[in-house]
Amino acid sequence: MTTLSPTGVADDADDAAALESVIDTIIGPQAGEVDSTGAYPRAGLQALGRAGLLGLVSATEAGGRGGDLAAAAHVVERLAGVCGSTAMVVLMHYAATALIEAHGPKDVREAIAAGEHVTTLAFSEVGSRSHFWAPLSTATADGGAAARLDARKSWVTSAGEADSYVWSSRPLAAAGTMTLWLVPAGTAGLHVAGAFDGLGLRGNGSRPMTADGARVPLSAVLGDDGAGLESAMTTALPYFLVLSAAFSLGLMEALTVEAGAHLSRTRLAHLGQTLAEQPVQRAAYARLRIRTDQVRAFLGDTLAALGAGRQDEMLRVLEVKAVAAEGAAEVADGAMRLCGGSAFRKELGVERRFRDALAARVMAPTTDALHDFIGRVSCGLPLFDGEGT
Ligand SMILES: Cc1cc2nc3c(=O)[nH]c(=O)nc-3n(C[C@H](O)[C@H](O)[C@H](O)COP(=O)(O)OP(=O)(O)OC[C@H]3O[C@@H](n4cnc5c(N)ncnc54)[C@H](O)[C@@H]3O)c2cc1C
């Protein structure tokens, strides 16, 4: 796994202020409606683009902010606490941008940096499901300079909304298991193949997509034919795993803060006491706080491992999404119980975040897959069967 050295170029204070402004004026006020209607959070994304935050991880030479993974994690964490759908769209955009930055054309890199282009990952497939490392979709030569893509993708965040898709297929001609392509929206033969009516993240537009003879130039390959898995694992995966942990942490923090506020302001009138003055509720709240702080510390250590190129960076990166995703499900369930009927109704926003918090553990690599990877790395085994044989 390559080291992701922080570039530290972005002006963190300016970016943080711009983010809070967009959250306060657009994303926060629209979050409830995005959840209830399932509408794609277009206005918030456009405002993030104008604020330079869609170009946060783009290189300065392309016009981007040159921000590091820690800066991106901060953005995703803050967004997730307010609007999970927007956070998921931005998370996928940053992970796909990392691949485009490494292998993509300058004009697309510049459009992303300018906040005018949203991209995403189209990895998961109907056939191989969460096993994204084993695409079944194909790329076949179509004349001398083009390829024909045929695929049934099961989930693509921002499907039909993004400007491009970082798309996996089996290799065109080379050995290996995967080739990556940059597929522009509007490519003939590309279709959104269904609606999204999910439990949570209801505005993230994670819909199935198909490619039926979608024709792309051979220059649309990201990296080398057959080298897609290596690129995905070394470039996109660290972004995806770390930012997914930040996403879970944002939900945990928001849930913990909301639960604490509820306990402090809600009274048992017959006792003349707040809920926070009840020892059992107080202890339950403490468990939420501890779990959230544990995940924050783990994410911080993961970023430190990456920043220093520490020997355990790969292990930490694999661990952090599992730690955070399970923590988020636990804290969300705990907040639902602690806030009682007030949480069960929609008045606190706890119920929405509870639903949003259940996504990360089933997003690939799922917690189960990560446990297998972590076991393999810890036991000195290759990540995938057949490697190194
Ligand atoms: C909100 C949301 C947004 C998404 N956005 C995208 C996106 O933008 N791009 C994209 O490519 N994908 C996306 N996905 C898809 C995601 O990454 C997973 O591929 C998908 O959630 C897996 O669902 P499935 O039913 O196919 O899982 P399955 O593969 O059927 O797995 C079901 C369960 O079985 C477990 N399991 C599977 N295989 C094993 C195994 N070998 N050992 C032990 N347990 C196993 C899994 O851990 C999981 O708990 C998104 C998913 C969600 C929920």
The ligand as an SDF file (V2000), in Angstrom:
LIG
                    3D

 53 58  0  0  0  0  0  0  0  0999 V2000
  -25.7900    3.5770    0.7020 C   0  0  0  0  0  0  0  0  0  0  0  0
  -24.9230    2.7380   -0.1860 C   0  0  0  0  0  0  0  0  0  0  0  0
  -24.1640    3.3550   -1.1640 C   0  0  0  0  0  0  0  0  0  0  0  0
  -23.3670    2.5790   -2.0210 C   0  0  0  0  0  0  0  0  0  0  0  0
  -22.6360    3.1970   -2.9920 N   0  0  0  0  0  0  0  0  0  0  0  0
  -21.8500    2.4610   -3.8110 C   0  0  0  0  0  0  0  0  0  0  0  0
  -21.0640    3.0960   -4.8310 C   0  0  0  0  0  0  0  0  0  0  0  0
  -21.0760    4.3130   -4.9940 O   0  0  0  0  0  0  0  0  0  0  0  0
  -20.3000    2.3150   -5.6210 N   0  0  0  0  0  0  0  0  0  0  0  0
  -20.2500    0.9690   -5.4760 C   0  0  0  0  0  0  0  0  0  0  0  0
  -19.5120    0.3220   -6.2110 O   0  0  0  0  0  0  0  0  0  0  0  0
  -20.9870    0.3430   -4.5250 N   0  0  0  0  0  0  0  0  0  0  0  0
  -21.7790    1.0580   -3.6930 C   0  0  0  0  0  0  0  0  0  0  0  0
  -22.5410    0.4280   -2.7380 N   0  0  0  0  0  0  0  0  0  0  0  0
  -22.5480   -1.0290   -2.6880 C   0  0  0  0  0  0  0  0  0  0  0  0
  -21.7330   -1.5650   -1.5280 C   0  0  0  0  0  0  0  0  0  0  0  0
  -20.3780   -1.2240   -1.6380 O   0  0  0  0  0  0  0  0  0  0  0  0
  -21.8650   -3.0930   -1.4540 C   0  0  0  0  0  0  0  0  0  0  0  0
  -21.4240   -3.6820   -2.6390 O   0  0  0  0  0  0  0  0  0  0  0  0
  -23.3010   -3.5160   -1.2250 C   0  0  0  0  0  0  0  0  0  0  0  0
  -23.8350   -2.7950   -0.1260 O   0  0  0  0  0  0  0  0  0  0  0  0
  -23.3160   -4.9960   -0.9050 C   0  0  0  0  0  0  0  0  0  0  0  0
  -24.6520   -5.4350   -0.8310 O   0  0  0  0  0  0  0  0  0  0  0  0
  -25.0100   -6.9320   -1.2880 P   0  0  0  0  0  0  0  0  0  0  0  0
  -26.4170   -7.1720   -0.9510 O   0  0  0  0  0  0  0  0  0  0  0  0
  -24.5730   -7.1080   -2.7020 O   0  0  0  0  0  0  0  0  0  0  0  0
  -24.0330   -7.7180   -0.3020 O   0  0  0  0  0  0  0  0  0  0  0  0
  -23.5880   -9.2280   -0.3040 P   0  0  0  0  0  0  0  0  0  0  0  0
  -22.3010   -9.3750   -1.0200 O   0  0  0  0  0  0  0  0  0  0  0  0
  -24.7170  -10.1080   -0.7200 O   0  0  0  0  0  0  0  0  0  0  0  0
  -23.3000   -9.4210    1.2470 O   0  0  0  0  0  0  0  0  0  0  0  0
  -24.3490   -9.5770    2.2150 C   0  0  0  0  0  0  0  0  0  0  0  0
  -23.7130   -9.8370    3.5720 C   0  0  0  0  0  0  0  0  0  0  0  0
  -22.9090  -11.0130    3.4720 O   0  0  0  0  0  0  0  0  0  0  0  0
  -21.5990  -10.7410    3.9180 C   0  0  0  0  0  0  0  0  0  0  0  0
  -20.6280  -11.4650    3.1070 N   0  0  0  0  0  0  0  0  0  0  0  0
  -20.4930  -11.4230    1.7610 C   0  0  0  0  0  0  0  0  0  0  0  0
  -19.4720  -12.1940    1.3650 N   0  0  0  0  0  0  0  0  0  0  0  0
  -18.9430  -12.7100    2.5010 C   0  0  0  0  0  0  0  0  0  0  0  0
  -17.8510  -13.5630    2.7590 C   0  0  0  0  0  0  0  0  0  0  0  0
  -17.1040  -14.0720    1.7660 N   0  0  0  0  0  0  0  0  0  0  0  0
  -17.6020  -13.9020    4.0370 N   0  0  0  0  0  0  0  0  0  0  0  0
  -18.3570  -13.4140    5.0490 C   0  0  0  0  0  0  0  0  0  0  0  0
  -19.4120  -12.5960    4.8610 N   0  0  0  0  0  0  0  0  0  0  0  0
  -19.6890  -12.2450    3.6100 C   0  0  0  0  0  0  0  0  0  0  0  0
  -21.3980   -9.2630    3.7560 C   0  0  0  0  0  0  0  0  0  0  0  0
  -20.4390   -8.7890    4.6850 O   0  0  0  0  0  0  0  0  0  0  0  0
  -22.7730   -8.7220    4.0270 C   0  0  0  0  0  0  0  0  0  0  0  0
  -22.9430   -8.4820    5.4000 O   0  0  0  0  0  0  0  0  0  0  0  0
  -23.3400    1.1890   -1.8680 C   0  0  0  0  0  0  0  0  0  0  0  0
  -24.0840    0.5780   -0.8610 C   0  0  0  0  0  0  0  0  0  0  0  0
  -24.8620    1.3330   -0.0150 C   0  0  0  0  0  0  0  0  0  0  0  0
  -25.6500    0.6550    1.0680 C   0  0  0  0  0  0  0  0  0  0  0  0
  1  2  1  0
  2  3  1  0
  2 52  2  0
  3  4  2  0
  4  5  1  0
  4 50  1  0
  5  6  2  0
  6  7  1  0
  6 13  1  0
  7  8  2  0
  7  9  1  0
  9 10  1  0
 10 11  2  0
 10 12  1  0
 12 13  2  0
 13 14  1  0
 14 15  1  0
 14 50  1  0
 15 16  1  0
 16 17  1  0
 16 18  1  0
 18 19  1  0
 18 20  1  0
 20 21  1  0
 20 22  1  0
 22 23  1  0
 23 24  1  0
 24 25  2  0
 24 26  1  0
 24 27  1  0
 27 28  1  0
 28 29  2  0
 28 30  1  0
 28 31  1  0
 31 32  1  0
 32 33  1  0
 33 34  1  0
 33 48  1  0
 34 35  1  0
 35 36  1  0
 35 46  1  0
 36 37  1  0
 36 45  1  0
 37 38  2  0
 38 39  1  0
 39 40  1  0
 39 45  2  0
 40 41  1  0
 40 42  2  0
 42 43  1  0
 43 44  2  0
 44 45  1  0
 46 47  1  0
 46 48  1  0
 48 49  1  0
 50 51  2  0
 51 52  1  0
 52 53  1  0
M  END
$$$$
